[in-house]
Structure formats: structure tokens, C-alpha cells
């Protein structure tokens, strides 16, 4: 990032405008979709409203740069980090406004802070010398792998997210093969293979040796319904990496929903997981938008359930359950989904909060129709999900019964 201008430069010679431009670039690096037009609007808004104090300046830029509710978190972190550097905002207010500067700081928010800091100081870090890693005593501190395993996806920096993707690839996928009704030659003799036995009897040699068939053990298919609304964005993206890895051991059908339902199963079959996610993003037009869970489930039950929920399929539902439409329709579609699936496992990042309670109407409506209710916010919770798929009965981390009991 270009070095911020110092106090020694002319106060009204473009100092404020140039720093607003640098701030907009940092927001774009952090993930906010900002173009040149937004920067020009911000400059015009600040010129019209002035910067009486820090809160006024924050509100003016927020009104221009933030278009969605979920973007407020990143903006808040970026503003707090960028304008606090060497008291820059206080200096600008002192130079450009007759009012005394306010020293009140905005309340910090943890989620997204590391990623914002990476975006703000990316260029400065590129030119700096690498910092040597220090191995600390494992008896007194947590190792880097342990920290990454327990860290919330929304709080990870860009480098940590990259490491998390690699760790997901190394996860031990569930061993939950089940006996199917299909048979194959060989194995433990269970049933006589009449066709192969008669074919062998046509060969000269006298004694007929019977051929046998044994049942096939196969992992059940998985059908994933993933919420891609703004509040679920970071969690769903990494969960798609998990589904891509899971697809190497079984058949996985993937559907994304926000305001509409999109089948991205073919896109997820790309060999490279990043390429698969890029194809998904190209197919989906409502990414990081709103969410209509009931309508999405109705579309799935009507158009896709009979095609993909055969052979004892397990349904993985990732959503926060915050539904605003009709709860009666949501209940009816959840009941139909539960009857069509061998098991319905609901993974919800809101369970990362220890004081979580099923108070929202959508959550209370959906909970009775799922077989398991689990968190999905870090690598440890993904590992627990793998173990839950392998050993469904009494698996660790299931909070459905406790929430239904009101605990």
C-alpha cells in the first residue's frame, strides 16, 4: 500500500482525498466490491458533509462504501485499522475542521480483522524481510496447527484460509460404508452366481465348480444443501472445499441456495477445488445475497429429491436457519426432506457461540426434523463431522436434544 501522507504536507492539497482513495483500495483488497464511481461518490460526500468528528466521518464513508449488511463488519475493521494509524484521522480533523478532534474509538469486531489487516498492509509486508518462525515449547503454548484447527473461519487471514484449505484436503474422510443390495463376483461367498456357474460348466473338465457372489459395501451418497447468503459466505466457501474432498470417496450432489436454488454438482467435479469453486461462482447469481430457505427446499423437493436422494443418501444442510418467509411452508418442506433422506445433518456456524439458544422461529421449526445438529465454524468441527458420519449414534458435538429440551 502506498505510504500515507504525513502532517507536513499541505492540508488542503489533496491529502484527505488521496487517503480516501488508499482506504477504498484497501477495502477492495479486503473483499468489498468498490469501483471508481464509489470513490468519487465518497469524495463528493465528504466534501459536502465535512468531517466534524470521527463518528461523522465514519458514517459518511459507511453510507457510500457499504451496500450490504454483511459488509459492515469488514468496513468497521478497515476503518479502525486504517485511520487509527499514527492518529491520522485526528490530524486531518485538526487541519481541516475548526472543531476539536474526538478521541472516541469505534468498538472493535473480531471477525474478519486478520483478513482486513492483510489487505491494508499487504504491500508493506511484501517488501519486508521474512520473520523467522519460532518454535515454542508445546507444553506451555499451542502449536500453529492447533491454533489453526480451533480458529473461526471468519477470523482467519488470507494466508490462514489457504492453510485451512490444505488441511481440509488432509482430513480423514468418514468410513461409513454400508452393505447394498447389489452383488459382485468374489469376496465372501453368500449367493451362488448362477450365470457364471453355468458358463463355467460348458468348459471341458468334468466337475462343475460353483461361482459365488458377495454383497457390495459402498459409502452412501451425500446431498449437500448450502446456504450462500451474506452471513454464511465464509463458512460455505470452506465447506465446499470439504465437499470437494468428500467427493473423492463417494457420490456427492451439491446445491447452493440464497434467493434461488442452483445445482452445482457438475462444477464441483473439477479436479482442482479452487477451479471448482470458481465454476460455482460463475453459475450462481445470488451469492452473498438474501436467503429464502423454505422456497429453496420446496424447489429441491419438487425437482431434485427423487433424482439424488436414492440409495440411502445422507443430506447435509448448512445454513443459519434464519428464515423470514412462511414458517408453515418451511416446516412442511423440512418434513418432506426428512422422510426422503436416510439422515439429515444440519450444520450451523451459529453453534460456535456457547450461549446459543433455539429462539429464532426458523431454527425452532427446522430442528425437530433433523437427525443431528452440529457446529461448522472451524477445522475441529469439520473433523467432528467426519467422525459423526462414521459413527452416527451418540456422536460428540450433537446439540439437537439439548436445544429441544430448552437447555
Secondary structure, 3 states (H helix, E strand, C coil): CCCCCCCCCCCCCCHHHHHHHHHHHHHHHHCCCCCHHHHHHHHHHHHHHCCCCHHHHHHHHHHHHCCCHHHHHHHHHHHHHHHHHHHHHHHHHHHHCCCCCCCCCCCCCCCCHHHHHHHHCHHHHHHCCCCCCCCCCCCCCCCHHHHHHHCCHHHCCHHHHHHHHHHHHHCCCCCCEEEEEEEEECCCCCEECHHHHHHHHCCCCCCCCCCEEEEEEEECCEEEEEECCHHHHHHHHHHHHHHHHHCCCCCEEEEEECCCEEECCCHHHCCCHHHHHHHHHHHCCCCCCCCCHHHHHHHHHHHCHHHHCCCCCEEEEECCCCCCCCHHHHHHHHHHHHHHCCEEEEECHHHHCCCCCCCCHHHHHHHCCCCEEECCCCHHHHHHHHHHHHCCCCCCCCCHHHHHCCC
